[in-house]
């Protein structure tokens, strides 16, 4: 790179950080880190009706949670008005700038005429060539002027770092407003002033900004400023090949966090939505992604946001955690669910790590621990109805479990091991003339309320002598009470 790499992410605080914006942030961040450049956070909060302080905080919190740290900022457009005024004054001196006195009603009427005449509904240039006398007459009527950019003749051509050479003719863009009549700069103009002031070298953003890019290039030229390089990223699509929406599940980073996704899994997944490291690897560390990242390997085709793949990837990351790390991640989920509290976590940490660790291979989301392992932390659970019908409905199962409870009760607590409890169950099954499975399945249901889970005798040992016996007896009472199981 001939110039220092300086990139930015510029979200509008009209909502939480969307996963599409997060993907753009990831690409900018990887690009900056790869080139040892600068990553800047800018908040575009000039639209007071759509900007909310709580979302400003939420955006920053989401980026920090993802581990996307910024080197400068956050800068707020709402605090940069003096800079915009300087830019506006400079723009007014440009040969490409002119005053427009058209009212909202006149512009609407012109668009309506164009549509009736089957012409593109674009600005008709009514004020493009006003004389000084005509301008004075408009102002004498009390009209205030907006400032438009005069589109030059010819093509607008630039080389996009993802899409290659792109072009628009002057006929594709009408003279657009840069500064409103109240003196406020519109998006494209303020964006150019900000990017120029921040010495942005590369503008990396979604391809829904392509139209804006051609307008911004014209503004750069009108201002006589150096134009940054542009790279437009393919948009994330849902499985229906449409722009991702609520139908595809969560759309903000904070929602994915609440669902139990890990930040490193989300960053890894988002990085691969359109970019390839050049091999078949899918699970990568941040350092590996930083080392391999390049815009040249971004595919311009719009990728599909596959939530099932994200869940798979999240499960892979969960399985890579140590018992202590996994417990640190899961503990807030259990506390929020009312299954655990801080004193219990501190006093019984070793056992909690073992209990959570027993579920690790089956968990894809952190929240799965509540559904798959609540029985470790509470006796208040229901029996799976289908499982109860199948495993508690067999004639004689109540008696078998009652006998098993007696056998377990005879085992000294210090000998209540995986090997001893399994041996006792199998010996009892043989004595009763049962297959081991005829005791194993009812026992699992009695201890957990579920029909699937970790190894049964791992659960037995983790629950311990007294709790196992008590839960088996509870199941026997349930069976003998004839409680409906359908």
Protein Blocks (a to p, Z undefined) as FASTA:
>chain_A
ZZdcdddddddffbccdfklmmmmmmmmmmmmmnopacdddddfkbmmlgcfklmmmmmm
mmmmnopacfbdcddfklmmmmmmmmmmmmmmpmkbccdfbdfklmmmmmmmmmmnopac
ddehlmmmccfklmmmmmmnopacdddddddedjdddddfklopadddfklpccddfbdf
kopacfklmmmmmmmmnopabdcddfklmmmmmmmmmmmmmnopacdddddddddddfko
pacdfknopfbfklmmmnopafklmmmmmmmnopaehiabfbdcfklmmmmgcfklpcfb
dcdddfklmmmmmmmmmmmpcfklmmmmmmmmmmmnopacfklmmmmmmmmmmmmmmmmm
mpmbfklmmmmmmmmmocbdcddfklmmmmmmpghklmmmmmmmmmmmmpcfklmcfklm
mmmmmmmmmmnopafklmmmmmmmmmnopabdcdfklmmmmnommlmmmmmmmmmmmmmn
opafZZ
